[in-house]
Amino acid sequence: MRIVGLTLRTMFLLLVMVVTARVASPQTETLLSAYDTPSDLLRAALGAAVCCFVAVQIFRYSRDPADMRKWVPIGVAAVPLALLCAVVVW
C-alpha cells in the first residue's frame, strides 16, 4: 500500500507539473519573445515558481505508512482527472 500510495502521489504531482508548465508557457512562439508582453513574462515566471515548488514536494513526502495509505483513494480519483486535464490542455 505504501508503494502504491507513493506511486500515485508522484504521478499526480508530475501531472500537475505538466499542466502547470503548459498553461504557464507564453502564448507567443518562443520563450525569448515573452519579454514583449509583460503578462506572458509574469505568467511564465509564476508557472516556473509553481513547477519548482511541486518538484520539491515530490521529494518531500512523509515516511509514515498511514500517510501513504491515504494517497491510495485520493490518487485513484485524482490521477485520471489530472491526466484528463493534461490531455485537454495540451
Backbone bond lengths (Angstrom), bond angles and torsions (degrees), N, CA, C in turn:
res aa  C-N    CA-C-N  psi(-1)  N-CA   C-N-CA  omega(-1)  CA-C   N-CA-C  phi
1 M - - - 1.453 - - 1.529 110.60 -
2 R 1.323 115.45 -35.59 1.469 118.84 -179.15 1.523 110.85 -65.29
3 I 1.322 116.43 -42.53 1.470 120.22 -178.94 1.529 110.35 -69.21
4 V 1.328 116.84 -39.49 1.462 120.10 178.45 1.526 110.30 -64.56
5 G 1.332 117.18 -44.01 1.464 121.15 178.00 1.518 112.34 -62.32
6 L 1.321 115.78 -42.68 1.468 119.93 179.21 1.524 110.98 -66.14
7 T 1.320 117.08 -39.62 1.465 121.01 178.93 1.525 111.34 -65.50
8 L 1.334 116.67 -45.23 1.460 119.95 179.30 1.524 111.36 -64.82
9 R 1.323 116.72 -39.45 1.478 120.69 178.35 1.520 110.24 -63.25
10 T 1.321 116.85 -44.48 1.456 121.05 -179.48 1.526 111.18 -65.29
11 M 1.334 116.70 -42.55 1.464 119.68 178.62 1.523 110.87 -62.92
12 F 1.329 116.99 -41.51 1.457 120.18 179.17 1.524 111.01 -63.12
13 L 1.318 117.06 -46.11 1.465 119.55 -178.99 1.529 111.73 -66.60
14 L 1.320 118.00 -35.59 1.467 120.18 176.11 1.529 111.14 -65.51
15 L 1.317 116.38 -40.60 1.463 119.09 177.35 1.527 111.44 -66.14
16 V 1.320 117.15 -36.45 1.466 120.32 176.33 1.527 109.73 -63.61
17 M 1.329 116.75 -39.94 1.463 119.85 177.45 1.524 111.73 -63.94
18 V 1.317 117.54 -41.82 1.465 121.51 -179.84 1.521 110.65 -63.50
19 V 1.329 116.51 -46.32 1.466 120.09 -179.86 1.529 110.10 -64.85
20 T 1.317 117.12 -41.83 1.469 120.35 179.86 1.527 110.98 -64.03
21 A 1.322 117.15 -43.12 1.466 120.09 179.92 1.526 111.03 -64.89
22 R 1.320 116.61 -38.47 1.469 119.67 -179.99 1.525 111.55 -68.95
23 V 1.323 116.57 -43.00 1.463 120.26 -178.93 1.522 110.97 -69.91
24 A 1.326 116.98 -34.42 1.462 120.70 -176.31 1.519 113.09 -83.93
25 S 1.322 117.81 -7.37 1.461 118.57 -179.55 1.526 109.74 -67.78
26 P 1.320 116.46 147.64 1.466 119.52 -178.86 1.524 111.41 -63.56
27 Q 1.310 115.89 148.98 1.453 120.17 -179.07 1.522 112.04 -79.33
28 T 1.312 116.27 -12.91 1.458 119.68 176.54 1.528 109.14 -81.69
29 E 1.309 117.34 178.39 1.454 121.44 -171.34 1.529 113.63 -67.93
30 T 1.320 117.51 -44.59 1.459 120.13 -174.25 1.517 110.65 -123.75
31 L 1.317 114.53 164.29 1.460 119.61 178.80 1.530 111.09 -70.20
32 L 1.330 117.42 -31.18 1.459 120.49 -179.88 1.523 112.30 -69.44
33 S 1.323 117.77 -26.88 1.463 119.56 178.30 1.528 112.12 -81.59
34 A 1.320 117.49 1.39 1.467 120.84 176.83 1.528 111.10 -68.48
35 Y 1.315 116.89 -18.94 1.465 120.12 178.74 1.529 111.56 -69.99
36 D 1.320 117.55 -17.48 1.464 120.94 -179.80 1.526 111.91 -68.22
37 T 1.316 116.58 -37.02 1.468 120.41 179.77 1.523 109.00 -119.20
38 P 1.321 117.10 124.07 1.464 119.79 -177.92 1.536 112.97 -62.86
39 S 1.327 117.89 -30.73 1.464 118.86 -178.54 1.533 110.93 -67.69
40 D 1.332 117.65 -37.48 1.466 120.02 176.73 1.519 111.07 -66.42
41 L 1.315 116.83 -39.76 1.465 120.72 178.80 1.518 110.90 -64.91
42 L 1.334 116.77 -43.47 1.461 120.63 178.69 1.522 110.62 -64.98
43 R 1.328 117.96 -42.48 1.459 121.59 178.94 1.527 111.10 -62.62
44 A 1.328 117.21 -41.50 1.463 120.79 179.62 1.527 111.20 -67.19
45 A 1.325 117.59 -40.27 1.461 120.87 179.39 1.528 111.17 -67.27
46 L 1.319 116.38 -43.09 1.458 119.97 178.84 1.532 110.57 -66.40
47 G 1.312 117.44 -40.10 1.460 120.96 177.24 1.520 112.26 -63.50
48 A 1.327 116.75 -39.52 1.466 120.26 177.96 1.526 110.76 -65.39
49 A 1.326 116.96 -38.72 1.462 120.20 178.47 1.532 111.02 -65.69
50 V 1.318 116.80 -42.05 1.470 120.25 179.15 1.525 110.11 -66.14
51 C 1.322 117.77 -41.73 1.465 120.85 178.90 1.531 111.41 -63.13
52 C 1.327 116.85 -39.55 1.467 120.11 177.06 1.528 110.85 -64.90
53 F 1.325 116.87 -41.62 1.457 120.62 178.56 1.528 111.15 -62.46
54 V 1.322 117.28 -44.37 1.466 120.69 -179.64 1.527 109.95 -67.80
55 A 1.333 118.19 -37.07 1.461 121.13 178.21 1.525 110.90 -62.91
56 V 1.312 117.15 -38.53 1.464 120.32 176.81 1.525 110.03 -66.78
57 Q 1.327 117.24 -38.41 1.465 121.00 -179.21 1.528 112.16 -66.81
58 I 1.321 117.90 -24.89 1.466 120.30 177.16 1.522 110.09 -62.33
59 F 1.318 116.98 -39.07 1.457 120.75 -176.54 1.527 113.18 -91.46
60 R 1.321 117.83 -8.82 1.462 121.69 177.03 1.521 108.62 -105.78
61 Y 1.294 116.30 93.40 1.449 120.10 179.39 1.519 109.17 -128.18
62 S 1.312 115.56 159.80 1.447 121.85 -178.43 1.525 109.93 -74.80
63 R 1.293 117.26 139.30 1.458 122.00 178.15 1.527 111.56 -84.63
64 D 1.323 116.48 -4.31 1.455 121.54 -179.19 1.532 109.66 -76.15
65 P 1.334 118.43 124.73 1.470 119.89 -179.83 1.532 113.13 -63.12
66 A 1.318 117.96 -27.65 1.464 120.19 179.15 1.523 110.90 -65.87
67 D 1.320 117.01 -35.65 1.469 119.98 177.73 1.530 111.13 -67.62
68 M 1.314 117.11 -37.21 1.461 120.13 178.11 1.525 111.27 -70.65
69 R 1.337 117.10 -32.87 1.467 119.90 176.55 1.522 111.05 -64.68
70 K 1.328 117.21 -30.81 1.464 120.51 177.56 1.521 111.26 -65.51
71 W 1.335 117.05 -28.94 1.461 120.63 -177.39 1.516 113.03 -76.78
72 V 1.328 118.54 -14.19 1.470 119.52 -179.70 1.527 111.11 -64.96
73 P 1.341 120.76 -55.99 1.470 117.88 178.76 1.527 113.02 -68.89
74 I 1.326 116.40 -32.96 1.464 119.49 177.72 1.530 109.64 -65.15
75 G 1.316 116.67 -45.62 1.452 121.13 -178.69 1.516 113.33 -66.99
76 V 1.333 116.43 -36.84 1.462 119.77 178.48 1.526 110.39 -61.92
77 A 1.320 116.92 -33.97 1.463 120.11 179.18 1.533 112.07 -86.59
78 A 1.324 117.17 -37.41 1.461 120.56 -171.16 1.529 113.89 -84.10
79 V 1.316 118.19 -33.78 1.470 119.97 -177.03 1.533 111.61 -64.70
80 P 1.345 120.38 -47.02 1.469 117.76 177.06 1.526 113.09 -63.28
81 L 1.328 117.20 -36.27 1.454 120.38 177.32 1.521 111.23 -64.72
82 A 1.330 117.10 -43.88 1.457 120.42 178.51 1.525 110.92 -66.24
83 L 1.323 117.21 -36.20 1.463 120.74 177.60 1.528 110.18 -66.20
84 L 1.309 116.88 -41.39 1.458 120.63 176.35 1.533 111.32 -62.31
85 C 1.317 116.69 -42.39 1.469 120.57 177.60 1.535 110.93 -63.28
86 A 1.332 116.80 -39.78 1.462 119.92 178.85 1.524 111.39 -64.18
87 V 1.330 116.55 -40.01 1.461 120.06 179.91 1.530 110.12 -68.18
88 V 1.316 117.82 -41.61 1.461 121.43 -179.02 1.526 110.18 -67.61
89 V 1.310 118.07 -41.91 1.471 121.27 -177.64 1.522 110.34 -69.20
90 W 1.318 116.93 -35.43 1.452 119.32 -176.83 1.501 109.43 -69.43
